[in-house]
């Protein structure tokens, strides 16, 4: 409704903001996010709790958005910069997001735009909606594993040589019980069984990925337990000698999630056991599979596990993706008191 005053109305501001945006519908937004873009949820915590979450979307409170998106700001969020696709803002109905996207363009984020209709339109289009953070992670990774061939994902390795070497550096694999967290469709379980592991727990949030491993191993894998669960809500039902994680921990960008992760590791591994963890190195990519990541050196990884963890070995690995990109990893083997 027009104001009787001489100043501009909110309709004028929206029209001006949208004149510089190439706005995307919900399905266009999903496609763009899969091709190097990022959906940024700027709804309030109350709206997110009531309405649900978009799997894979990155949450940034509206009141700090400009500071997080400005690459020159000390409070910037690396997930919002350096994208190869659009930065797609999503609010509840697509109004606040237009104004916010125009503001980001004003500080140099020329790839900023917004989602037509916001979360309401996303939900009405029948696109995935999560009811809790762990549900969002599950839907995101089920989608990745359903769409991608295992040999085509960026983390694919035909032989998990570094994983096997780091586990073996802490003691013989033969006779040990090992959990592979965030396993996906990895061939690590094959190598562990061949090396004589007494038992392997293959843990991943994606049931699709686990079914591929199960089909590959066939019926002759009695020493394997498959667990489809989010690591942050998993309760181990047995004690292991070794925890292995290649590229799961670095997706935990919330400090509370990292604390919970360490609690799960401690519950799953016996005192005196070992945790082998690999993340993107400090100079590694800021994102993986459409999600922001935390990057680590060995000292920071050790610190994340707190008192009672000591460094047995660390190394740097340069992983070459199937597409030819170089990804530096930091590996640590930690003794857990």
C-alpha positions as CSV (number, residue, x, y, z in Angstrom):
1,X,0.0,0.0,0.0
2,X,1.4,3.4,-1.0
3,X,2.3,5.9,1.7
4,X,0.8,9.4,1.6
5,X,4.2,10.9,2.3
6,X,6.7,12.1,-0.3
7,X,9.3,9.4,0.5
8,X,9.8,6.1,-1.2
9,X,7.7,3.1,-0.1
10,X,8.8,-0.4,0.7
11,X,7.3,-1.4,-2.7
12,X,9.7,1.2,-4.3
13,X,12.6,-0.3,-2.4
14,X,11.7,-3.8,-3.4
15,X,11.3,-2.9,-7.1
16,X,14.7,-1.1,-7.1
17,X,16.4,-4.0,-5.3
18,X,15.0,-6.6,-7.7
19,X,15.9,-4.6,-10.8
20,X,19.5,-5.6,-10.3
21,X,18.9,-9.3,-9.4
22,X,18.5,-12.4,-11.5
23,X,16.1,-14.0,-9.1
24,X,15.8,-17.8,-9.0
25,X,12.9,-20.0,-8.3
26,X,13.2,-22.9,-5.8
27,X,14.1,-25.6,-8.4
28,X,16.5,-23.2,-10.2
29,X,18.1,-22.5,-6.8
30,X,18.5,-26.2,-6.1
31,X,20.1,-26.8,-9.5
32,X,22.4,-23.8,-9.0
33,X,23.5,-25.0,-5.6
34,X,24.5,-28.3,-7.1
35,X,26.6,-26.5,-9.7
36,X,28.8,-24.4,-7.4
37,X,26.2,-22.0,-5.9
38,X,25.1,-21.7,-2.3
39,X,21.6,-21.3,-0.7
40,X,21.9,-19.1,2.4
41,X,19.1,-19.3,4.9
42,X,18.6,-15.9,6.6
43,X,15.3,-16.8,8.4
44,X,15.1,-16.4,12.2
45,X,15.8,-19.4,14.4
46,X,12.1,-19.4,15.3
47,X,11.1,-19.6,11.7
48,X,13.6,-22.4,11.0
49,X,12.4,-24.4,14.0
50,X,8.7,-24.0,13.1
51,X,9.0,-24.4,9.3
52,X,11.9,-26.8,8.8
53,X,15.3,-26.6,7.1
54,X,16.6,-26.8,3.5
55,X,19.2,-29.6,3.3
56,X,22.6,-28.2,2.5
57,X,21.6,-24.6,3.0
58,X,24.1,-22.4,5.0
59,X,22.6,-20.5,7.9
60,X,23.6,-16.9,8.4
61,X,21.6,-14.6,10.7
62,X,20.3,-11.6,8.8
63,X,21.7,-9.1,11.3
64,X,25.4,-10.1,10.5
65,X,25.0,-11.0,6.8
66,X,26.9,-8.1,5.3
67,X,29.9,-8.7,7.7
68,X,29.9,-12.4,6.8
69,X,29.8,-11.8,3.1
70,X,32.4,-9.0,2.8
71,X,35.7,-10.7,1.8
72,X,37.6,-7.8,3.3
73,X,36.0,-8.0,6.7
74,X,37.7,-9.8,9.6
75,X,34.4,-11.4,10.5
76,X,33.8,-12.9,7.0
77,X,32.5,-16.4,6.5
78,X,34.7,-18.2,3.9
79,X,31.7,-20.2,2.8
80,X,30.1,-17.1,1.3
81,X,33.1,-16.1,-0.9
82,X,34.9,-17.7,-3.8
83,X,31.8,-19.5,-5.1
84,X,31.7,-20.6,-8.7
85,X,27.9,-20.0,-8.7
86,X,25.3,-17.6,-7.3
87,X,24.9,-16.7,-3.6
88,X,21.2,-17.4,-3.2
89,X,19.5,-15.8,-0.2
90,X,16.4,-17.4,1.1
91,X,14.0,-15.8,3.7
92,X,10.5,-16.9,4.5
93,X,8.6,-15.5,1.5
94,X,11.2,-13.8,-0.7
95,X,10.9,-10.2,0.4
96,X,13.6,-9.6,3.0
97,X,15.9,-11.7,0.8
98,X,15.6,-9.3,-2.1
99,X,16.6,-6.3,0.0
100,X,19.5,-8.3,1.5
101,X,20.8,-9.5,-1.9
102,X,20.8,-5.9,-3.2
103,X,22.8,-4.8,-0.1
104,X,25.3,-7.6,-0.7
105,X,25.7,-6.5,-4.3
106,X,26.3,-3.0,-3.0
107,X,29.4,-4.2,-1.1
108,X,30.8,-6.1,-4.1
109,X,29.1,-9.5,-3.9
110,X,28.0,-9.4,-7.5
111,X,26.8,-13.0,-7.5
112,X,24.2,-12.3,-4.8
113,X,20.6,-13.0,-5.6
114,X,17.6,-14.4,-3.9
115,X,14.9,-17.2,-4.1
116,X,11.5,-16.2,-5.4
117,X,8.9,-17.0,-2.8
118,X,11.5,-18.1,-0.2
119,X,11.1,-21.1,2.0
120,X,7.3,-21.1,1.5
121,X,7.8,-21.6,-2.2
122,X,10.5,-24.2,-1.7
123,X,8.2,-26.3,0.5
124,X,5.2,-25.8,-1.9
125,X,7.3,-27.1,-4.7
126,X,7.7,-30.4,-2.9
127,X,11.5,-30.0,-2.4
128,X,13.2,-31.7,0.5
129,X,12.6,-30.2,4.0
130,X,14.4,-31.3,7.1
131,X,12.9,-31.1,10.6
132,X,16.2,-31.2,12.5
133,X,19.9,-30.5,11.6
134,X,20.7,-34.2,11.5
135,X,17.7,-34.8,9.2
136,X,19.1,-32.0,6.9
137,X,22.5,-33.7,6.8
138,X,20.9,-37.0,6.0
139,X,18.8,-35.6,3.1
140,X,21.8,-33.7,1.7
141,X,24.1,-36.8,1.6
142,X,21.3,-39.2,0.4
143,X,20.9,-36.8,-2.5
144,X,24.6,-36.7,-3.2
145,X,25.0,-40.4,-3.2
146,X,21.8,-41.0,-5.2
147,X,22.9,-38.6,-8.0
148,X,26.6,-39.3,-8.2
149,X,28.6,-42.4,-9.2
150,X,30.9,-43.4,-6.3
151,X,33.9,-43.1,-8.6
152,X,33.0,-39.6,-9.6
153,X,32.8,-37.9,-6.2
154,X,35.6,-35.6,-5.3
155,X,36.8,-37.7,-2.4
156,X,37.0,-41.0,-4.3
157,X,40.1,-43.1,-4.0
158,X,40.5,-46.5,-5.7
159,X,42.8,-47.5,-2.9
160,X,42.7,-45.9,0.6
161,X,46.5,-46.2,1.1
162,X,46.9,-43.3,3.5
163,X,44.0,-44.5,5.7
164,X,45.5,-48.0,5.9
165,X,49.0,-46.6,6.6
166,X,47.8,-44.3,9.3
167,X,45.9,-47.0,11.1
168,X,48.8,-49.4,10.8
169,X,51.2,-46.8,12.2
170,X,49.3,-47.1,15.5
171,X,49.6,-50.9,15.6
172,X,48.8,-53.9,13.5
173,X,45.4,-54.0,11.8
174,X,45.1,-57.7,12.3
175,X,42.7,-58.6,15.2
176,X,41.6,-55.0,15.9
177,X,38.0,-53.6,15.9
178,X,37.7,-50.5,13.8
179,X,34.9,-48.0,13.1
180,X,35.0,-46.1,9.8
181,X,32.9,-42.9,10.4
182,X,31.5,-41.1,7.4
183,X,32.5,-44.0,5.3
184,X,30.3,-43.4,2.3
185,X,31.1,-45.9,-0.4
186,X,34.8,-46.1,0.6
187,X,36.9,-49.2,-0.1
188,X,38.6,-48.9,3.3
189,X,36.4,-51.7,4.8
190,X,37.7,-54.0,2.0
191,X,41.3,-53.3,2.9
192,X,40.7,-53.6,6.6
193,X,39.1,-57.0,6.2
194,X,41.9,-58.2,3.9
195,X,44.4,-57.1,6.6
196,X,42.7,-59.2,9.2
197,X,40.6,-56.7,11.2
198,X,38.5,-58.6,13.7
199,X,35.5,-56.3,13.2
200,X,34.6,-53.2,11.2
201,X,31.7,-50.8,11.9
202,X,30.9,-48.9,8.7
203,X,29.0,-45.8,9.8
204,X,27.4,-43.2,7.5
205,X,24.4,-41.0,7.4
206,X,23.5,-42.2,3.9
207,X,21.7,-45.6,3.7
208,X,22.3,-45.4,-0.1
209,X,26.0,-45.3,0.3
210,X,26.0,-48.2,2.8
211,X,23.9,-50.4,0.5
212,X,26.5,-49.9,-2.2
213,X,29.2,-51.2,0.1
214,X,27.0,-54.0,1.3
215,X,26.4,-55.1,-2.3
216,X,30.1,-54.8,-3.2
217,X,31.2,-57.0,-0.2
218,X,28.5,-59.6,-0.8
219,X,27.3,-62.1,1.8
220,X,30.9,-63.0,2.9
221,X,31.4,-60.1,5.3
222,X,30.3,-61.4,8.7
223,X,32.8,-59.1,10.4
224,X,31.1,-56.0,9.3
225,X,28.3,-54.0,10.9
226,X,26.5,-51.4,8.8
227,X,25.1,-48.4,10.7
228,X,23.0,-45.7,8.9
229,X,23.1,-42.9,11.4
230,X,24.2,-39.3,11.9
231,X,27.4,-39.5,13.9
232,X,26.3,-36.7,16.3
233,X,23.3,-38.8,17.5
234,X,24.8,-42.2,17.2
235,X,25.1,-44.4,20.4
236,X,27.9,-47.0,19.9
237,X,26.8,-50.5,20.9
238,X,30.3,-51.9,21.1
239,X,33.8,-50.7,22.0
240,X,36.4,-50.3,19.2
241,X,40.2,-50.1,19.1
242,X,40.4,-47.5,16.3
243,X,38.2,-44.7,15.1
244,X,38.8,-43.7,11.4
245,X,37.4,-40.6,9.8
246,X,38.5,-39.3,6.4
247,X,36.7,-36.0,5.7
248,X,33.7,-36.1,8.1
249,X,35.0,-33.9,10.9
250,X,35.7,-30.9,8.7
251,X,32.0,-30.5,7.9
252,X,31.3,-29.7,11.6
253,X,31.5,-26.0,11.5
254,X,29.5,-25.5,14.8
255,X,31.8,-25.7,17.8
256,X,29.0,-27.5,19.8
257,X,28.9,-30.2,17.1
258,X,32.6,-30.7,17.3
259,X,32.4,-31.2,21.1
260,X,29.6,-33.7,20.6
261,X,31.7,-35.5,17.9
262,X,34.6,-36.0,20.4
263,X,32.1,-37.3,23.0
264,X,31.0,-40.0,20.5
265,X,34.5,-40.9,19.6
266,X,35.3,-41.3,23.3
267,X,32.2,-43.5,23.8
268,X,33.1,-45.7,20.8
269,X,36.9,-46.2,21.5
270,X,38.4,-47.9,24.4
271,X,40.8,-46.0,26.7
272,X,44.3,-46.4,25.1
273,X,42.7,-46.6,21.7
274,X,43.4,-44.5,18.6
275,X,41.6,-41.9,16.5
276,X,42.8,-41.4,12.9
277,X,41.2,-38.3,11.5
278,X,41.8,-36.5,8.2
279,X,40.4,-33.0,7.2
280,X,41.2,-30.5,4.6
281,X,44.5,-28.8,5.4
282,X,44.7,-25.1,6.4
283,X,45.3,-24.2,2.8
284,X,42.7,-26.6,1.5
285,X,39.3,-25.8,-0.2
286,X,36.8,-23.9,2.0
287,X,33.9,-26.0,0.7
288,X,33.2,-29.6,-0.2
289,X,30.1,-31.1,-1.9
290,X,28.3,-27.8,-1.6
291,X,29.0,-27.4,2.1
292,X,31.3,-25.2,4.1
293,X,34.1,-26.9,5.9
294,X,36.6,-26.1,8.7
295,X,40.3,-26.5,7.8
296,X,43.0,-27.8,10.1
297,X,46.6,-28.3,10.7
298,X,47.8,-31.1,13.0
299,X,48.0,-28.9,16.1
300,X,44.5,-27.7,15.7
301,X,43.1,-31.2,15.2
302,X,44.9,-32.3,18.3
303,X,43.5,-29.4,20.3
304,X,39.9,-30.3,19.2
305,X,40.2,-33.6,21.1
306,X,41.2,-31.8,24.3
307,X,43.1,-33.2,27.3
308,X,43.8,-36.9,27.2
309,X,44.7,-37.0,23.5
310,X,48.3,-37.1,22.3
311,X,49.7,-37.0,18.8
312,X,51.2,-40.3,17.5
313,X,51.7,-39.3,13.9
314,X,50.7,-36.6,11.5
315,X,51.2,-36.2,7.7
316,X,50.0,-34.1,4.8
317,X,48.4,-35.7,1.8
318,X,47.7,-34.1,-1.6
319,X,44.6,-35.8,-2.9
320,X,43.8,-35.5,-6.6
321,X,40.1,-35.7,-7.3
322,X,38.7,-37.6,-10.3
323,X,38.3,-34.2,-12.0
324,X,42.0,-33.4,-11.5
325,X,41.8,-30.9,-8.7
326,X,44.4,-31.0,-5.9
327,X,43.1,-31.1,-2.3
328,X,45.6,-30.9,0.6
329,X,44.6,-33.0,3.6
330,X,45.9,-33.0,7.2
331,X,46.1,-36.4,8.8
332,X,46.6,-37.2,12.5
333,X,46.7,-40.4,14.5
334,X,45.8,-39.6,18.2
335,X,46.3,-41.8,21.3
336,X,43.2,-41.5,23.5
337,X,43.9,-41.9,27.2
